[in-house]
Amino acid sequence: MARRMFGMVQSYGQCRMVADGRGAVTTGERASFSMDWTVFREYLETPGLFVLLGGDRAAGVAVLPKRDAQDPADVDLLRAILDRNLKRL
């Protein structure tokens, strides 16, 4: 599944993601898209990533690397947003 997803988003180039209570907007070099939190059901956290897992309406995954956070507090803020909108595994 990860290889298939990478193949779909590889053409977007370098991306930037902004999340809030409504969802997330990803803007790439060649494309952008937005997603409502209802697209995902749950998420898990690793030391370097947040991994969002699809719900009933989507069978995909989204991977959000922590390495590009401008400040460690940004990672905490994203975690709080995810906790309010998705189930943590």
mmCIF file as gemmi writes it, N, C-alpha and C atoms, coordinates in Angstrom:
data_model
loop_
_atom_site.group_PDB
_atom_site.id
_atom_site.type_symbol
_atom_site.label_atom_id
_atom_site.label_alt_id
_atom_site.label_comp_id
_atom_site.label_asym_id
_atom_site.label_entity_id
_atom_site.label_seq_id
_atom_site.pdbx_PDB_ins_code
_atom_site.Cartn_x
_atom_site.Cartn_y
_atom_site.Cartn_z
_atom_site.occupancy
_atom_site.B_iso_or_equiv
_atom_site.pdbx_formal_charge
_atom_site.auth_seq_id
_atom_site.auth_asym_id
_atom_site.pdbx_PDB_model_num
ATOM 1 N N . MET Axp A 1 ? 0.831 -1.185 0 1 0 ? 1 A 1
ATOM 2 C CA . MET Axp A 1 ? 0 0 0 1 0 ? 1 A 1
ATOM 3 C C . MET Axp A 1 ? 0.881 1.257 0 1 0 ? 1 A 1
ATOM 4 N N . ALA Axp A 2 ? 1.95 1.227 0.792 1 0 ? 2 A 1
ATOM 5 C CA . ALA Axp A 2 ? 2.834 2.396 0.862 1 0 ? 2 A 1
ATOM 6 C C . ALA Axp A 2 ? 3.479 2.676 -0.491 1 0 ? 2 A 1
ATOM 7 N N . ARG Axp A 3 ? 3.913 1.629 -1.197 1 0 ? 3 A 1
ATOM 8 C CA . ARG Axp A 3 ? 4.509 1.828 -2.525 1 0 ? 3 A 1
ATOM 9 C C . ARG Axp A 3 ? 3.498 2.422 -3.498 1 0 ? 3 A 1
ATOM 10 N N . ARG Axp A 4 ? 2.269 1.946 -3.432 1 0 ? 4 A 1
ATOM 11 C CA . ARG Axp A 4 ? 1.216 2.453 -4.31 1 0 ? 4 A 1
ATOM 12 C C . ARG Axp A 4 ? 0.938 3.924 -4.022 1 0 ? 4 A 1
ATOM 13 N N . MET Axp A 5 ? 0.859 4.275 -2.731 1 0 ? 5 A 1
ATOM 14 C CA . MET Axp A 5 ? 0.617 5.675 -2.355 1 0 ? 5 A 1
ATOM 15 C C . MET Axp A 5 ? 1.783 6.562 -2.779 1 0 ? 5 A 1
ATOM 16 N N . PHE Axp A 6 ? 3.021 6.087 -2.596 1 0 ? 6 A 1
ATOM 17 C CA . PHE Axp A 6 ? 4.185 6.866 -2.999 1 0 ? 6 A 1
ATOM 18 C C . PHE Axp A 6 ? 4.149 7.129 -4.497 1 0 ? 6 A 1
ATOM 19 N N . GLY Axp A 7 ? 3.775 6.125 -5.27 1 0 ? 7 A 1
ATOM 20 C CA . GLY Axp A 7 ? 3.684 6.297 -6.707 1 0 ? 7 A 1
ATOM 21 C C . GLY Axp A 7 ? 2.683 7.379 -7.105 1 0 ? 7 A 1
ATOM 22 N N . MET Axp A 8 ? 1.611 7.505 -6.329 1 0 ? 8 A 1
ATOM 23 C CA . MET Axp A 8 ? 0.598 8.515 -6.641 1 0 ? 8 A 1
ATOM 24 C C . MET Axp A 8 ? 1.066 9.92 -6.271 1 0 ? 8 A 1
ATOM 25 N N . VAL Axp A 9 ? 1.77 10.078 -5.176 1 0 ? 9 A 1
ATOM 26 C CA . VAL Axp A 9 ? 2.127 11.415 -4.705 1 0 ? 9 A 1
ATOM 27 C C . VAL Axp A 9 ? 3.534 11.845 -5.109 1 0 ? 9 A 1
ATOM 28 N N . GLN Axp A 10 ? 4.319 10.961 -5.644 1 0 ? 10 A 1
ATOM 29 C CA . GLN Axp A 10 ? 5.69 11.289 -6.032 1 0 ? 10 A 1
ATOM 30 C C . GLN Axp A 10 ? 5.729 12.48 -6.987 1 0 ? 10 A 1
ATOM 31 N N . SER Axp A 11 ? 4.777 12.575 -7.888 1 0 ? 11 A 1
ATOM 32 C CA . SER Axp A 11 ? 4.78 13.658 -8.87 1 0 ? 11 A 1
ATOM 33 C C . SER Axp A 11 ? 4.467 15.024 -8.251 1 0 ? 11 A 1
ATOM 34 N N . TYR Axp A 12 ? 3.966 15.048 -7.008 1 0 ? 12 A 1
ATOM 35 C CA . TYR Axp A 12 ? 3.678 16.333 -6.356 1 0 ? 12 A 1
ATOM 36 C C . TYR Axp A 12 ? 4.952 17.083 -6.005 1 0 ? 12 A 1
ATOM 37 N N . GLY Axp A 13 ? 6.062 16.377 -5.894 1 0 ? 13 A 1
ATOM 38 C CA . GLY Axp A 13 ? 7.312 17.017 -5.497 1 0 ? 13 A 1
ATOM 39 C C . GLY Axp A 13 ? 7.323 17.306 -4.005 1 0 ? 13 A 1
ATOM 40 N N . GLN Axp A 14 ? 8.181 18.222 -3.589 1 0 ? 14 A 1
ATOM 41 C CA . GLN Axp A 14 ? 8.264 18.627 -2.187 1 0 ? 14 A 1
ATOM 42 C C . GLN Axp A 14 ? 6.913 19.203 -1.754 1 0 ? 14 A 1
ATOM 43 N N . CYS Axp A 15 ? 6.403 18.764 -0.594 1 0 ? 15 A 1
ATOM 44 C CA . CYS Axp A 15 ? 5.078 19.19 -0.136 1 0 ? 15 A 1
ATOM 45 C C . CYS Axp A 15 ? 5.145 19.881 1.218 1 0 ? 15 A 1
ATOM 46 N N . ARG Axp A 16 ? 4.136 20.705 1.468 1 0 ? 16 A 1
ATOM 47 C CA . ARG Axp A 16 ? 3.955 21.364 2.764 1 0 ? 16 A 1
ATOM 48 C C . ARG Axp A 16 ? 2.521 21.115 3.203 1 0 ? 16 A 1
ATOM 49 N N . MET Axp A 17 ? 2.345 20.718 4.462 1 0 ? 17 A 1
ATOM 50 C CA . MET Axp A 17 ? 1.024 20.409 4.978 1 0 ? 17 A 1
ATOM 51 C C . MET Axp A 17 ? 0.677 21.361 6.113 1 0 ? 17 A 1
ATOM 52 N N . VAL Axp A 18 ? -0.561 21.848 6.087 1 0 ? 18 A 1
ATOM 53 C CA . VAL Axp A 18 ? -1.087 22.69 7.157 1 0 ? 18 A 1
ATOM 54 C C . VAL Axp A 18 ? -2.359 22.027 7.663 1 0 ? 18 A 1
ATOM 55 N N . ALA Axp A 19 ? -2.447 21.814 8.983 1 0 ? 19 A 1
ATOM 56 C CA . ALA Axp A 19 ? -3.605 21.139 9.578 1 0 ? 19 A 1
ATOM 57 C C . ALA Axp A 19 ? -4.299 22.068 10.559 1 0 ? 19 A 1
ATOM 58 N N . ASP Axp A 20 ? -5.626 21.912 10.643 1 0 ? 20 A 1
ATOM 59 C CA . ASP Axp A 20 ? -6.405 22.615 11.652 1 0 ? 20 A 1
ATOM 60 C C . ASP Axp A 20 ? -7.567 21.717 12.059 1 0 ? 20 A 1
ATOM 61 N N . GLY Axp A 21 ? -8.521 22.235 12.768 1 0 ? 21 A 1
ATOM 62 C CA . GLY Axp A 21 ? -9.633 21.439 13.257 1 0 ? 21 A 1
ATOM 63 C C . GLY Axp A 21 ? -10.523 20.861 12.171 1 0 ? 21 A 1
ATOM 64 N N . ARG Axp A 22 ? -10.499 21.431 10.984 1 0 ? 22 A 1
ATOM 65 C CA . ARG Axp A 22 ? -11.345 20.953 9.882 1 0 ? 22 A 1
ATOM 66 C C . ARG Axp A 22 ? -10.704 19.856 9.054 1 0 ? 22 A 1
ATOM 67 N N . GLY Axp A 23 ? -9.366 19.888 8.952 1 0 ? 23 A 1
ATOM 68 C CA . GLY Axp A 23 ? -8.673 18.914 8.128 1 0 ? 23 A 1
ATOM 69 C C . GLY Axp A 23 ? -7.28 19.401 7.817 1 0 ? 23 A 1
ATOM 70 N N . ALA Axp A 24 ? -6.753 18.948 6.688 1 0 ? 24 A 1
ATOM 71 C CA . ALA Axp A 24 ? -5.388 19.298 6.305 1 0 ? 24 A 1
ATOM 72 C C . ALA Axp A 24 ? -5.346 19.67 4.832 1 0 ? 24 A 1
ATOM 73 N N . VAL Axp A 25 ? -4.464 20.6 4.513 1 0 ? 25 A 1
ATOM 74 C CA . VAL Axp A 25 ? -4.223 21.016 3.134 1 0 ? 25 A 1
ATOM 75 C C . VAL Axp A 25 ? -2.757 20.749 2.839 1 0 ? 25 A 1
ATOM 76 N N . THR Axp A 26 ? -2.514 20.025 1.761 1 0 ? 26 A 1
ATOM 77 C CA . THR Axp A 26 ? -1.159 19.725 1.331 1 0 ? 26 A 1
ATOM 78 C C . THR Axp A 26 ? -0.91 20.439 0.017 1 0 ? 26 A 1
ATOM 79 N N . THR Axp A 27 ? 0.159 21.189 -0.034 1 0 ? 27 A 1
ATOM 80 C CA . THR Axp A 27 ? 0.522 21.919 -1.238 1 0 ? 27 A 1
ATOM 81 C C . THR Axp A 27 ? 1.888 21.433 -1.694 1 0 ? 27 A 1
ATOM 82 N N . GLY Axp A 28 ? 1.943 20.983 -2.934 1 0 ? 28 A 1
ATOM 83 C CA . GLY Axp A 28 ? 3.184 20.482 -3.505 1 0 ? 28 A 1
ATOM 84 C C . GLY Axp A 28 ? 3.669 21.401 -4.604 1 0 ? 28 A 1
ATOM 85 N N . GLU Axp A 29 ? 4.785 21.025 -5.217 1 0 ? 29 A 1
ATOM 86 C CA . GLU Axp A 29 ? 5.349 21.818 -6.302 1 0 ? 29 A 1
ATOM 87 C C . GLU Axp A 29 ? 4.443 21.826 -7.532 1 0 ? 29 A 1
ATOM 88 N N . ARG Axp A 30 ? 3.692 20.751 -7.729 1 0 ? 30 A 1
ATOM 89 C CA . ARG Axp A 30 ? 2.875 20.621 -8.941 1 0 ? 30 A 1
ATOM 90 C C . ARG Axp A 30 ? 1.385 20.426 -8.686 1 0 ? 30 A 1
ATOM 91 N N . ALA Axp A 31 ? 1 20.237 -7.445 1 0 ? 31 A 1
ATOM 92 C CA . ALA Axp A 31 ? -0.417 19.991 -7.145 1 0 ? 31 A 1
ATOM 93 C C . ALA Axp A 31 ? -0.681 20.281 -5.679 1 0 ? 31 A 1
ATOM 94 N N . SER Axp A 32 ? -1.954 20.421 -5.361 1 0 ? 32 A 1
ATOM 95 C CA . SER Axp A 32 ? -2.341 20.561 -3.956 1 0 ? 32 A 1
ATOM 96 C C . SER Axp A 32 ? -3.677 19.86 -3.76 1 0 ? 32 A 1
ATOM 97 N N . PHE Axp A 33 ? -3.948 19.472 -2.52 1 0 ? 33 A 1
ATOM 98 C CA . PHE Axp A 33 ? -5.215 18.836 -2.216 1 0 ? 33 A 1
ATOM 99 C C . PHE Axp A 33 ? -5.546 19.072 -0.757 1 0 ? 33 A 1
ATOM 100 N N . SER Axp A 34 ? -6.821 18.959 -0.454 1 0 ? 34 A 1
ATOM 101 C CA . SER Axp A 34 ? -7.263 19.094 0.939 1 0 ? 34 A 1
ATOM 102 C C . SER Axp A 34 ? -8.024 17.836 1.324 1 0 ? 34 A 1
ATOM 103 N N . MET Axp A 35 ? -7.987 17.549 2.621 1 0 ? 35 A 1
ATOM 104 C CA . MET Axp A 35 ? -8.694 16.367 3.105 1 0 ? 35 A 1
ATOM 105 C C . MET Axp A 35 ? -9.358 16.691 4.432 1 0 ? 35 A 1
ATOM 106 N N . ASP Axp A 36 ? -10.556 16.258 4.54 1 0 ? 36 A 1
ATOM 107 C CA . ASP Axp A 36 ? -11.337 16.378 5.759 1 0 ? 36 A 1
ATOM 108 C C . ASP Axp A 36 ? -10.89 15.29 6.729 1 0 ? 36 A 1
ATOM 109 N N . TRP Axp A 37 ? -10.975 15.542 8.025 1 0 ? 37 A 1
ATOM 110 C CA . TRP Axp A 37 ? -10.587 14.503 8.979 1 0 ? 37 A 1
ATOM 111 C C . TRP Axp A 37 ? -11.455 13.262 8.851 1 0 ? 37 A 1
ATOM 112 N N . THR Axp A 38 ? -12.656 13.373 8.291 1 0 ? 38 A 1
ATOM 113 C CA . THR Axp A 38 ? -13.52 12.209 8.144 1 0 ? 38 A 1
ATOM 114 C C . THR Axp A 38 ? -12.959 11.179 7.164 1 0 ? 38 A 1
ATOM 115 N N . VAL Axp A 39 ? -11.961 11.569 6.358 1 0 ? 39 A 1
ATOM 116 C CA . VAL Axp A 39 ? -11.321 10.637 5.433 1 0 ? 39 A 1
ATOM 117 C C . VAL Axp A 39 ? -10.536 9.577 6.214 1 0 ? 39 A 1
ATOM 118 N N . PHE Axp A 40 ? -10.085 9.948 7.41 1 0 ? 40 A 1
ATOM 119 C CA . PHE Axp A 40 ? -9.276 9.049 8.222 1 0 ? 40 A 1
ATOM 120 C C . PHE Axp A 40 ? -10.048 8.598 9.448 1 0 ? 40 A 1
ATOM 121 N N . ARG Axp A 41 ? -9.703 7.443 9.942 1 0 ? 41 A 1
ATOM 122 C CA . ARG Axp A 41 ? -10.35 6.889 11.129 1 0 ? 41 A 1
ATOM 123 C C . ARG Axp A 41 ? -9.443 6.971 12.345 1 0 ? 41 A 1
ATOM 124 N N . GLU Axp A 42 ? -8.158 6.693 12.141 1 0 ? 42 A 1
ATOM 125 C CA . GLU Axp A 42 ? -7.246 6.601 13.271 1 0 ? 42 A 1
ATOM 126 C C . GLU Axp A 42 ? -5.836 6.971 12.83 1 0 ? 42 A 1
ATOM 127 N N . TYR Axp A 43 ? -4.962 7.132 13.822 1 0 ? 43 A 1
ATOM 128 C CA . TYR Axp A 43 ? -3.57 7.414 13.509 1 0 ? 43 A 1
ATOM 129 C C . TYR Axp A 43 ? -2.662 6.729 14.517 1 0 ? 43 A 1
ATOM 130 N N . LEU Axp A 44 ? -1.424 6.574 14.102 1 0 ? 44 A 1
ATOM 131 C CA . LEU Axp A 44 ? -0.414 6.088 15.031 1 0 ? 44 A 1
ATOM 132 C C . LEU Axp A 44 ? 0.784 7.014 14.931 1 0 ? 44 A 1
ATOM 133 N N . GLU Axp A 45 ? 1.571 7.004 15.993 1 0 ? 45 A 1
ATOM 134 C CA . GLU Axp A 45 ? 2.731 7.872 16.06 1 0 ? 45 A 1
ATOM 135 C C . GLU Axp A 45 ? 3.985 7.041 16.254 1 0 ? 45 A 1
ATOM 136 N N . THR Axp A 46 ? 5.006 7.352 15.471 1 0 ? 46 A 1
ATOM 137 C CA . THR Axp A 46 ? 6.318 6.751 15.637 1 0 ? 46 A 1
ATOM 138 C C . THR Axp A 46 ? 7.264 7.876 16.069 1 0 ? 46 A 1
ATOM 139 N N . PRO Axp A 47 ? 8.49 7.578 16.401 1 0 ? 47 A 1
ATOM 140 C CA . PRO Axp A 47 ? 9.408 8.656 16.783 1 0 ? 47 A 1
ATOM 141 C C . PRO Axp A 47 ? 9.587 9.728 15.705 1 0 ? 47 A 1
ATOM 142 N N . GLY Axp A 48 ? 9.432 9.364 14.439 1 0 ? 48 A 1
ATOM 143 C CA . GLY Axp A 48 ? 9.652 10.338 13.374 1 0 ? 48 A 1
ATOM 144 C C . GLY Axp A 48 ? 8.456 10.709 12.533 1 0 ? 48 A 1
ATOM 145 N N . LEU Axp A 49 ? 7.305 10.039 12.738 1 0 ? 49 A 1
ATOM 146 C CA . LEU Axp A 49 ? 6.154 10.222 11.844 1 0 ? 49 A 1
ATOM 147 C C . LEU Axp A 49 ? 4.826 10.19 12.595 1 0 ? 49 A 1
ATOM 148 N N . PHE Axp A 50 ? 3.827 10.785 11.966 1 0 ? 50 A 1
ATOM 149 C CA . PHE Axp A 50 ? 2.434 10.49 12.267 1 0 ? 50 A 1
ATOM 150 C C . PHE Axp A 50 ? 1.913 9.76 11.04 1 0 ? 50 A 1
ATOM 151 N N . VAL Axp A 51 ? 1.233 8.646 11.236 1 0 ? 51 A 1
ATOM 152 C CA . VAL Axp A 51 ? 0.677 7.869 10.131 1 0 ? 51 A 1
ATOM 153 C C . VAL Axp A 51 ? -0.833 7.845 10.297 1 0 ? 51 A 1
ATOM 154 N N . LEU Axp A 52 ? -1.547 8.439 9.341 1 0 ? 52 A 1
ATOM 155 C CA . LEU Axp A 52 ? -3.004 8.504 9.365 1 0 ? 52 A 1
ATOM 156 C C . LEU Axp A 52 ? -3.553 7.369 8.516 1 0 ? 52 A 1
ATOM 157 N N . LEU Axp A 53 ? -4.519 6.653 9.054 1 0 ? 53 A 1
ATOM 158 C CA . LEU Axp A 53 ? -5.071 5.48 8.382 1 0 ? 53 A 1
ATOM 159 C C . LEU Axp A 53 ? -6.502 5.746 7.953 1 0 ? 53 A 1
ATOM 160 N N . GLY Axp A 54 ? -6.821 5.345 6.727 1 0 ? 54 A 1
ATOM 161 C CA . GLY Axp A 54 ? -8.119 5.607 6.139 1 0 ? 54 A 1
ATOM 162 C C . GLY Axp A 54 ? -9.273 4.986 6.889 1 0 ? 54 A 1
ATOM 163 N N . GLY Axp A 55 ? -10.418 5.612 6.718 1 0 ? 55 A 1
ATOM 164 C CA . GLY Axp A 55 ? -11.639 5.134 7.352 1 0 ? 55 A 1
ATOM 165 C C . GLY Axp A 55 ? -12.551 4.471 6.345 1 0 ? 55 A 1
ATOM 166 N N . ASP Axp A 56 ? -13.852 4.559 6.58 1 0 ? 56 A 1
ATOM 167 C CA . ASP Axp A 56 ? -14.84 3.911 5.722 1 0 ? 56 A 1
ATOM 168 C C . ASP Axp A 56 ? -14.84 4.465 4.305 1 0 ? 56 A 1
ATOM 169 N N . ARG Axp A 57 ? -14.571 5.767 4.159 1 0 ? 57 A 1
ATOM 170 C CA . ARG Axp A 57 ? -14.678 6.409 2.851 1 0 ? 57 A 1
ATOM 171 C C . ARG Axp A 57 ? -13.373 6.389 2.064 1 0 ? 57 A 1
ATOM 172 N N . ALA Axp A 58 ? -12.281 5.949 2.666 1 0 ? 58 A 1
ATOM 173 C CA . ALA Axp A 58 ? -10.997 5.915 1.962 1 0 ? 58 A 1
ATOM 174 C C . ALA Axp A 58 ? -10.141 4.798 2.539 1 0 ? 58 A 1
ATOM 175 N N . ALA Axp A 59 ? -9.412 4.144 1.672 1 0 ? 59 A 1
ATOM 176 C CA . ALA Axp A 59 ? -8.569 3.043 2.125 1 0 ? 59 A 1
ATOM 177 C C . ALA Axp A 59 ? -7.091 3.428 2.122 1 0 ? 59 A 1
ATOM 178 N N . GLY Axp A 60 ? -6.804 4.71 2.152 1 0 ? 60 A 1
ATOM 179 C CA . GLY Axp A 60 ? -5.43 5.161 2.039 1 0 ? 60 A 1
ATOM 180 C C . GLY Axp A 60 ? -4.766 5.438 3.364 1 0 ? 60 A 1
ATOM 181 N N . VAL Axp A 61 ? -3.535 5.897 3.246 1 0 ? 61 A 1
ATOM 182 C CA . VAL Axp A 61 ? -2.76 6.325 4.395 1 0 ? 61 A 1
ATOM 183 C C . VAL Axp A 61 ? -2.136 7.668 4.066 1 0 ? 61 A 1
ATOM 184 N N . ALA Axp A 62 ? -1.827 8.426 5.093 1 0 ? 62 A 1
ATOM 185 C CA . ALA Axp A 62 ? -1.069 9.664 4.935 1 0 ? 62 A 1
ATOM 186 C C . ALA Axp A 62 ? 0.063 9.611 5.947 1 0 ? 62 A 1
ATOM 187 N N . VAL Axp A 63 ? 1.231 10.007 5.522 1 0 ? 63 A 1
ATOM 188 C CA . VAL Axp A 63 ? 2.401 9.99 6.378 1 0 ? 63 A 1
ATOM 189 C C . VAL Axp A 63 ? 2.863 11.427 6.568 1 0 ? 63 A 1
ATOM 190 N N . LEU Axp A 64 ? 2.937 11.842 7.828 1 0 ? 64 A 1
ATOM 191 C CA . LEU Axp A 64 ? 3.332 13.209 8.155 1 0 ? 64 A 1
ATOM 192 C C . LEU Axp A 64 ? 4.645 13.162 8.933 1 0 ? 64 A 1
ATOM 193 N N . PRO Axp A 65 ? 5.76 13.505 8.295 1 0 ? 65 A 1
ATOM 194 C CA . PRO Axp A 65 ? 7.045 13.466 8.999 1 0 ? 65 A 1
ATOM 195 C C . PRO Axp A 65 ? 7.159 14.609 10.008 1 0 ? 65 A 1
ATOM 196 N N . LYS Axp A 66 ? 7.75 14.302 11.144 1 0 ? 66 A 1
ATOM 197 C CA . LYS Axp A 66 ? 7.951 15.318 12.185 1 0 ? 66 A 1
ATOM 198 C C . LYS Axp A 66 ? 9.188 16.171 11.92 1 0 ? 66 A 1
ATOM 199 N N . ARG Axp A 67 ? 10.085 15.709 11.091 1 0 ? 67 A 1
ATOM 200 C CA . ARG Axp A 67 ? 11.381 16.366 10.899 1 0 ? 67 A 1
ATOM 201 C C . ARG Axp A 67 ? 11.284 17.797 10.379 1 0 ? 67 A 1
ATOM 202 N N . ASP Axp A 68 ? 10.206 18.12 9.723 1 0 ? 68 A 1
ATOM 203 C CA . ASP Axp A 68 ? 10.089 19.451 9.135 1 0 ? 68 A 1
ATOM 204 C C . ASP Axp A 68 ? 9.323 20.435 10.009 1 0 ? 68 A 1
ATOM 205 N N . ALA Axp A 69 ? 8.955 20.029 11.198 1 0 ? 69 A 1
ATOM 206 C CA . ALA Axp A 69 ? 8.281 20.964 12.105 1 0 ? 69 A 1
ATOM 207 C C . ALA Axp A 69 ? 9.248 22.098 12.433 1 0 ? 69 A 1
ATOM 208 N N . GLN Axp A 70 ? 8.752 23.32 12.386 1 0 ? 70 A 1
ATOM 209 C CA . GLN Axp A 70 ? 9.608 24.47 12.643 1 0 ? 70 A 1
ATOM 210 C C . GLN Axp A 70 ? 9.997 24.574 14.11 1 0 ? 70 A 1
ATOM 211 N N . ASP Axp A 71 ? 9.177 23.994 14.971 1 0 ? 71 A 1
ATOM 212 C CA . ASP Axp A 71 ? 9.405 24.082 16.409 1 0 ? 71 A 1
ATOM 213 C C . ASP Axp A 71 ? 8.853 22.809 17.039 1 0 ? 71 A 1
ATOM 214 N N . PRO Axp A 72 ? 9.472 22.278 18.092 1 0 ? 72 A 1
ATOM 215 C CA . PRO Axp A 72 ? 8.914 21.083 18.752 1 0 ? 72 A 1
ATOM 216 C C . PRO Axp A 72 ? 7.467 21.281 19.217 1 0 ? 72 A 1
ATOM 217 N N . ALA Axp A 73 ? 7.096 22.496 19.538 1 0 ? 73 A 1
ATOM 218 C CA . ALA Axp A 73 ? 5.718 22.761 19.949 1 0 ? 73 A 1
ATOM 219 C C . ALA Axp A 73 ? 4.735 22.511 18.807 1 0 ? 73 A 1
ATOM 220 N N . ASP Axp A 74 ? 5.209 22.635 17.56 1 0 ? 74 A 1
ATOM 221 C CA . ASP Axp A 74 ? 4.343 22.356 16.406 1 0 ? 74 A 1
ATOM 222 C C . ASP Axp A 74 ? 3.946 20.885 16.36 1 0 ? 74 A 1
ATOM 223 N N . VAL Axp A 75 ? 4.853 19.998 16.744 1 0 ? 75 A 1
ATOM 224 C CA . VAL Axp A 75 ? 4.553 18.564 16.795 1 0 ? 75 A 1
ATOM 225 C C . VAL Axp A 75 ? 3.492 18.31 17.863 1 0 ? 75 A 1
ATOM 226 N N . ASP Axp A 76 ? 3.627 18.965 19.017 1 0 ? 76 A 1
ATOM 227 C CA . ASP Axp A 76 ? 2.622 18.828 20.081 1 0 ? 76 A 1
ATOM 228 C C . ASP Axp A 76 ? 1.266 19.349 19.63 1 0 ? 76 A 1
ATOM 229 N N . LEU Axp A 77 ? 1.262 20.453 18.896 1 0 ? 77 A 1
ATOM 230 C CA . LEU Axp A 77 ? 0.011 21.022 18.398 1 0 ? 77 A 1
ATOM 231 C C . LEU Axp A 77 ? -0.654 20.083 17.405 1 0 ? 77 A 1
ATOM 232 N N . LEU Axp A 78 ? 0.12 19.509 16.492 1 0 ? 78 A 1
ATOM 233 C CA . LEU Axp A 78 ? -0.446 18.556 15.532 1 0 ? 78 A 1
ATOM 234 C C . LEU Axp A 78 ? -0.993 17.332 16.254 1 0 ? 78 A 1
ATOM 235 N N . ARG Axp A 79 ? -0.277 16.831 17.248 1 0 ? 79 A 1
ATOM 236 C CA . ARG Axp A 79 ? -0.756 15.691 18.031 1 0 ? 79 A 1
ATOM 237 C C . ARG Axp A 79 ? -2.093 16.024 18.686 1 0 ? 79 A 1
ATOM 238 N N . ALA Axp A 80 ? -2.233 17.219 19.229 1 0 ? 80 A 1
ATOM 239 C CA . ALA Axp A 80 ? -3.488 17.625 19.864 1 0 ? 80 A 1
ATOM 240 C C . ALA Axp A 80 ? -4.625 17.686 18.84 1 0 ? 80 A 1
ATOM 241 N N . ILE Axp A 81 ? -4.34 18.204 17.655 1 0 ? 81 A 1
ATOM 242 C CA . ILE Axp A 81 ? -5.355 18.255 16.593 1 0 ? 81 A 1
ATOM 243 C C . ILE Axp A 81 ? -5.771 16.84 16.205 1 0 ? 81 A 1
ATOM 244 N N . LEU Axp A 82 ? -4.794 15.959 16.031 1 0 ? 82 A 1
ATOM 245 C CA . LEU Axp A 82 ? -5.112 14.575 15.675 1 0 ? 82 A 1
ATOM 246 C C . LEU Axp A 82 ? -5.909 13.896 16.777 1 0 ? 82 A 1
ATOM 247 N N . ASP Axp A 83 ? -5.546 14.11 18.03 1 0 ? 83 A 1
ATOM 248 C CA . ASP Axp A 83 ? -6.28 13.502 19.146 1 0 ? 83 A 1
ATOM 249 C C . ASP Axp A 83 ? -7.736 13.945 19.189 1 0 ? 83 A 1
ATOM 250 N N . ARG Axp A 84 ? -8.003 15.192 18.817 1 0 ? 84 A 1
ATOM 251 C CA . ARG Axp A 84 ? -9.383 15.696 18.821 1 0 ? 84 A 1
ATOM 252 C C . ARG Axp A 84 ? -10.22 15.119 17.683 1 0 ? 84 A 1
ATOM 253 N N . ASN Axp A 85 ? -9.545 14.71 16.608 1 0 ? 85 A 1
ATOM 254 C CA . ASN Axp A 85 ? -10.291 14.321 15.41 1 0 ? 85 A 1
ATOM 255 C C . ASN Axp A 85 ? -10.193 12.855 15.018 1 0 ? 85 A 1
ATOM 256 N N . LEU Axp A 86 ? -9.196 12.146 15.524 1 0 ? 86 A 1
ATOM 257 C CA . LEU Axp A 86 ? -8.996 10.751 15.156 1 0 ? 86 A 1
ATOM 258 C C . LEU Axp A 86 ? -8.721 9.919 16.393 1 0 ? 86 A 1
ATOM 259 N N . LYS Axp A 87 ? -8.894 8.613 16.245 1 0 ? 87 A 1
ATOM 260 C CA . LYS Axp A 87 ? -8.571 7.693 17.329 1 0 ? 87 A 1
ATOM 261 C C . LYS Axp A 87 ? -7.088 7.356 17.256 1 0 ? 87 A 1
ATOM 262 N N . ARG Axp A 88 ? -6.394 7.459 18.375 1 0 ? 88 A 1
ATOM 263 C CA . ARG Axp A 88 ? -4.971 7.114 18.425 1 0 ? 88 A 1
ATOM 264 C C . ARG Axp A 88 ? -4.824 5.617 18.653 1 0 ? 88 A 1
ATOM 265 N N . LEU Axp A 89 ? -3.968 4.98 17.87 1 0 ? 89 A 1
ATOM 266 C CA . LEU Axp A 89 ? -3.686 3.548 18.042 1 0 ? 89 A 1
ATOM 267 C C . LEU Axp A 89 ? -2.54 3.347 19.002 1 0 ? 89 A 1
